[in-house]
C-alpha cells in the first residue's frame, strides 16, 4: 500500500518501510505553505487550503494519504480526500523515553516510534 505523506514532516524510517512516500522538495514547500497558519484563518481560507492539499494525491495516483497538522484544518481536508476517493490516514506513534546520566545531569529524550495508521 503506497501512502502519500501530506504532513509537514518527512516520513520516519518506519513510515517509509510501511509504504509512506514523501513529496518532492518543490511540492513539499507548497504543502508546508498550505499547512502553516500565521494568522487566524477564515472558514473560506480553511476550505481553500483543504481543497489545495486534498487534490494532490489524485494527481499522482495515490489512494491513501497520511495527514496531520492544524486540528481545525483536518475535518475539511478529510472531506476533500474522501470526495476524491482518497483514504485519509493518521499516523500512530508510541513515545519512548530514554534517560541518560551525563556528568551528574539527567537528560531525558523522547523518541516517537511509528506503530501504524488510524483510518477514519
Secondary structure by P-SEA (a helix, b strand, c coil): cbbbbcccccccaaaaaaccccccaaaaaaaaaaacccccccaaaaaaaaaaaaacccccccccccccccccaaaaaaaaaaaacbbbbbbbbbbbbbbbbcccbbbbbbbbbbcccccc
